[in-house]
């Protein structure tokens, strides 16, 4: 099999870990933007007959998605027999229905945009709500990789007597899964959101928390306000400073600095989005899903039949 992994610049480190697991050649992809915002994408030309795999998280989706389409189309122009996409962070999945009159329902629209350019997709813990699986909005083969085993392994190794804390009801199912794998107790807090930057969080069960080191686990940390509020509550209760674990380190604006200032003992994240807090590697979890889609049931053939 001739596989070439083409990472966007921010994912180069992850690509260096993933390429040998796929028995892939690590190719070149450069993306830069002109002062007017237009993108220039330059990729490896030696793709004749290869299965090209683009690697890019979509934490800057409005800019990156178009650049991805340019890269995919150029790979085909250079003779790639298929083009897959590994997007460890997949944007636009939250808006899965029309909450107010006139709104665009972006989840299926974004899925349609991506699948026009690639033959298959692998992602990590997409932020799904009413859409229970990716197959409902994608017509191409997809794989949803769970970060829970890697997160649990990190917690088991790095935190003594952990108590996992989910910041809201939406987190209950996957926090419970991570806690089970880490062999640790967990609590899920109640969050009341009055606006994008106005959030309050309920107190945990203090009796269950006694003698435990809190670990706040969230799938996406964007503004950080929910986690900051939780850190404040824990501090007022006299609990030890909490470790914050994010699967997807979006950290919009000054969120990371604000979390540090709020008293987090440590802030770590999976490497789904490149960030200085990255401490939990996902390459070994991504590789089996990629190998499956690069296997004998070739996605390009499946797509043609469809």
C-alpha positions as CSV (number, residue, x, y, z in Angstrom):
1,X,0.0,0.0,0.0
2,X,1.3,3.4,-0.9
3,X,0.0,5.8,1.7
4,X,1.1,9.4,2.1
5,X,0.2,11.4,5.2
6,X,-0.1,15.2,4.5
7,X,-0.4,17.2,7.7
8,X,-1.3,20.8,7.9
9,X,1.5,22.7,9.7
10,X,-0.2,22.7,13.2
11,X,-0.5,18.9,13.1
12,X,3.1,18.1,12.1
13,X,4.0,16.7,15.5
14,X,1.0,14.4,15.6
15,X,1.7,13.3,12.0
16,X,5.3,12.3,13.0
17,X,3.7,9.9,15.5
18,X,0.9,8.7,13.3
19,X,2.8,8.1,10.0
20,X,4.9,5.0,11.2
21,X,1.7,3.5,12.6
22,X,0.1,3.7,9.2
23,X,3.3,2.6,7.4
24,X,2.9,5.9,5.6
25,X,5.4,8.3,4.0
26,X,5.2,11.7,5.7
27,X,4.6,14.2,2.9
28,X,4.8,17.9,2.7
29,X,1.8,20.3,3.0
30,X,2.2,24.1,3.5
31,X,-0.6,26.5,4.2
32,X,-0.2,30.2,4.4
33,X,-2.6,33.1,4.1
34,X,-2.1,36.4,2.3
35,X,-2.8,39.7,4.0
36,X,-6.3,39.8,2.4
37,X,-7.1,36.4,4.0
38,X,-6.8,34.2,0.9
39,X,-5.2,30.8,1.3
40,X,-2.3,29.4,-0.6
41,X,-1.9,25.6,-0.2
42,X,1.2,23.8,-1.5
43,X,1.4,20.0,-1.3
44,X,3.7,17.1,-2.1
45,X,3.5,16.3,-5.9
46,X,4.6,12.7,-5.6
47,X,1.1,11.3,-5.2
48,X,0.5,9.2,-8.3
49,X,-1.4,6.1,-7.3
50,X,-1.1,6.9,-3.6
51,X,-3.7,7.0,-0.9
52,X,-3.4,10.5,0.4
53,X,-4.4,11.2,4.0
54,X,-4.9,14.8,5.0
55,X,-4.4,15.6,8.7
56,X,-5.9,18.8,10.1
57,X,-8.0,19.7,13.1
58,X,-10.8,22.1,12.3
59,X,-10.5,24.5,15.3
60,X,-10.3,27.3,12.7
61,X,-13.0,25.9,10.5
62,X,-13.9,28.9,8.3
63,X,-10.3,29.2,7.1
64,X,-9.2,25.6,7.2
65,X,-12.1,24.0,5.5
66,X,-11.6,25.8,2.3
67,X,-7.8,25.1,2.5
68,X,-8.7,21.4,3.0
69,X,-10.8,21.4,-0.2
70,X,-7.9,23.0,-2.1
71,X,-5.5,20.4,-0.8
72,X,-7.8,17.5,-1.5
73,X,-8.5,18.6,-5.1
74,X,-4.8,19.2,-5.7
75,X,-3.9,15.7,-4.4
76,X,-6.3,14.2,-6.9
77,X,-4.8,16.4,-9.6
78,X,-1.4,14.9,-8.7
79,X,-2.8,11.4,-9.2
80,X,-3.9,10.3,-5.7
81,X,-6.2,7.4,-6.0
82,X,-8.0,8.3,-2.8
83,X,-8.1,11.2,-0.3
84,X,-9.0,10.7,3.3
85,X,-9.3,13.2,6.1
86,X,-8.2,12.8,9.7
87,X,-9.7,15.7,11.6
88,X,-9.1,15.0,15.3
89,X,-11.3,18.0,16.1
90,X,-14.4,18.4,14.0
91,X,-16.2,21.7,14.1
92,X,-19.8,22.8,13.5
93,X,-21.5,19.7,15.0
94,X,-23.4,21.6,17.7
95,X,-25.8,23.5,15.5
96,X,-27.8,20.4,14.6
97,X,-31.2,22.1,14.5
98,X,-32.7,25.5,14.0
99,X,-32.9,27.1,17.5
100,X,-34.2,30.4,16.2
101,X,-36.1,31.4,13.1
102,X,-33.9,31.8,10.0
103,X,-30.8,30.1,11.4
104,X,-28.7,27.8,9.2
105,X,-28.4,24.2,10.4
106,X,-24.7,24.0,10.1
107,X,-23.9,20.4,11.1
108,X,-25.3,18.7,7.9
109,X,-24.2,21.6,5.7
110,X,-20.6,21.4,6.9
111,X,-20.7,17.6,6.5
112,X,-21.8,18.0,2.9
113,X,-19.1,20.5,2.3
114,X,-16.3,18.2,3.6
115,X,-17.5,15.0,1.9
116,X,-17.5,16.7,-1.5
117,X,-13.7,16.7,-1.2
118,X,-12.7,13.6,0.7
119,X,-13.5,9.9,0.6
120,X,-13.5,9.1,4.3
121,X,-13.2,10.8,7.7
122,X,-11.7,9.9,11.1
123,X,-12.4,12.2,14.0
124,X,-12.2,12.2,17.8
125,X,-15.2,12.6,20.1
126,X,-17.3,14.9,17.9
127,X,-19.6,17.2,19.9
128,X,-22.9,15.5,19.0
129,X,-26.2,16.2,20.6
130,X,-29.4,15.2,18.7
131,X,-27.3,13.6,15.9
132,X,-26.3,10.4,17.7
133,X,-23.8,9.3,15.1
134,X,-21.8,10.7,12.2
135,X,-23.5,8.4,9.7
136,X,-26.6,10.4,10.0
137,X,-25.1,13.4,8.2
138,X,-22.1,11.9,6.3
139,X,-22.5,9.7,3.2
140,X,-18.8,8.8,3.2
141,X,-17.3,6.2,5.6
142,X,-16.6,7.7,9.0
143,X,-15.0,6.6,12.2
144,X,-15.5,8.2,15.6
145,X,-12.5,7.6,17.8
146,X,-13.0,7.8,21.6
147,X,-10.3,9.6,23.6
148,X,-11.4,8.0,26.9
149,X,-8.8,5.2,27.0
150,X,-5.9,7.7,26.6
151,X,-7.4,10.2,29.1
152,X,-8.1,7.5,31.7
153,X,-4.5,6.1,31.3
154,X,-3.1,9.6,31.9
155,X,-5.2,10.1,35.0
156,X,-4.3,6.7,36.4
157,X,-0.6,7.5,36.0
158,X,-0.5,11.2,36.9
159,X,-3.2,11.8,39.6
160,X,-3.3,10.2,43.1
161,X,-6.8,9.4,44.4
162,X,-8.6,11.2,41.6
163,X,-12.2,12.3,41.7
164,X,-13.4,13.0,38.2
165,X,-15.8,15.9,37.8
166,X,-18.0,16.5,34.7
167,X,-18.9,20.2,34.4
168,X,-22.5,19.6,33.2
169,X,-25.2,17.0,32.5
170,X,-24.1,16.6,28.9
171,X,-20.8,15.2,30.1
172,X,-22.3,12.5,32.3
173,X,-22.0,9.5,29.9
174,X,-18.4,10.0,28.7
175,X,-17.1,11.2,32.2
176,X,-18.6,8.0,33.6
177,X,-16.8,6.0,30.9
178,X,-13.4,7.6,31.6
179,X,-14.0,7.2,35.4
180,X,-14.7,3.5,34.9
181,X,-11.5,3.0,32.8
182,X,-9.5,5.0,35.4
183,X,-11.1,3.1,38.2
184,X,-12.0,6.3,40.0
185,X,-15.2,7.8,41.3
186,X,-16.9,10.7,39.5
187,X,-19.5,13.4,40.0
188,X,-21.4,15.4,37.4
189,X,-22.3,19.0,38.2
190,X,-25.3,21.0,37.2
191,X,-24.6,24.0,35.0
192,X,-27.0,26.9,34.5
193,X,-26.1,29.0,31.5
194,X,-27.7,32.5,31.3
195,X,-25.5,33.6,28.4
196,X,-22.3,32.9,26.5
197,X,-20.2,34.4,29.4
198,X,-22.6,34.0,32.3
199,X,-22.5,30.5,33.8
200,X,-23.0,29.1,37.3
201,X,-22.2,25.6,38.5
202,X,-23.6,23.5,41.3
203,X,-21.5,22.2,44.2
204,X,-20.2,18.7,44.3
205,X,-21.0,16.1,47.0
206,X,-18.4,17.0,49.7
207,X,-18.6,13.7,51.5
208,X,-17.7,11.8,48.4
209,X,-14.9,14.3,47.6
210,X,-13.1,13.9,50.9
211,X,-9.5,12.8,50.5
212,X,-9.8,13.0,46.7
213,X,-7.9,15.2,44.2
214,X,-10.4,16.7,41.8
215,X,-9.9,16.3,38.0
216,X,-12.3,18.4,35.9
217,X,-12.7,16.7,32.6
218,X,-14.4,18.4,29.6
219,X,-14.7,17.5,26.0
220,X,-14.3,21.0,24.6
221,X,-12.8,23.9,26.5
222,X,-13.5,27.0,24.5
223,X,-14.2,30.1,26.6
224,X,-13.3,28.2,29.7
225,X,-16.0,30.0,31.8
226,X,-17.7,26.8,33.0
227,X,-14.4,25.3,34.2
228,X,-13.4,28.6,35.8
229,X,-16.6,28.7,37.7
230,X,-16.1,25.1,38.8
231,X,-12.5,25.9,40.0
232,X,-13.9,28.8,42.0
233,X,-16.5,26.6,43.8
234,X,-13.9,23.9,44.6
235,X,-11.5,26.5,46.0
236,X,-14.2,28.0,48.2
237,X,-15.0,24.5,49.6
238,X,-11.3,24.1,50.5
239,X,-10.7,21.3,48.1
240,X,-7.2,20.8,46.6
241,X,-6.5,22.7,43.4
242,X,-8.0,20.8,40.5
243,X,-6.4,19.4,37.5
244,X,-8.2,20.3,34.3
245,X,-8.2,17.8,31.4
246,X,-9.6,18.9,28.0
247,X,-10.1,16.5,25.1
248,X,-10.2,19.4,22.6
249,X,-8.2,22.5,23.7
250,X,-9.9,25.2,21.7
251,X,-9.0,27.8,24.3
252,X,-10.6,30.8,22.5
253,X,-9.1,34.2,23.2
254,X,-7.4,34.4,26.7
255,X,-9.2,31.2,28.0
256,X,-5.9,29.4,28.7
257,X,-4.4,32.3,30.7
258,X,-7.7,32.7,32.5
259,X,-7.8,29.1,33.6
260,X,-4.2,29.4,34.9
261,X,-5.2,32.5,36.8
262,X,-8.3,30.7,38.3
263,X,-6.0,28.3,40.2
264,X,-5.9,25.1,38.2
265,X,-3.1,22.9,39.5
266,X,-2.4,21.7,36.0
267,X,-4.1,22.0,32.6
268,X,-3.6,19.2,30.1
269,X,-5.2,18.3,26.9
270,X,-5.2,15.7,24.2
271,X,-3.2,16.5,21.0
272,X,-6.3,16.7,18.9
273,X,-5.6,20.5,18.7
274,X,-1.9,21.5,18.8
275,X,-1.4,23.5,22.1
276,X,1.3,23.8,24.7
277,X,-1.0,21.9,27.2
278,X,-0.9,18.8,25.0
279,X,0.1,15.8,27.2
280,X,-2.2,13.0,26.0
281,X,-1.3,11.4,22.7
282,X,-4.0,10.2,20.3
283,X,-1.9,8.7,17.5
284,X,-2.3,5.1,18.7
285,X,-6.0,5.5,18.9
286,X,-6.3,7.1,15.5
287,X,-4.2,4.6,13.7
288,X,-6.6,1.5,13.8
289,X,-9.5,3.6,12.4
290,X,-7.3,5.0,9.6
291,X,-5.9,1.5,8.7
292,X,-9.5,0.2,8.6
293,X,-10.5,2.8,6.1
294,X,-7.4,2.4,4.1
295,X,-8.0,-1.4,3.9
296,X,-9.4,-3.8,1.3
297,X,-12.9,-2.3,1.3
298,X,-11.5,0.8,-0.4
299,X,-13.4,4.0,0.4
300,X,-13.0,5.4,-3.1
301,X,-14.7,2.3,-4.6
302,X,-17.4,2.4,-2.0
303,X,-18.1,6.0,-2.8
304,X,-18.3,5.2,-6.5
305,X,-20.8,2.5,-6.0
306,X,-22.9,4.8,-3.8
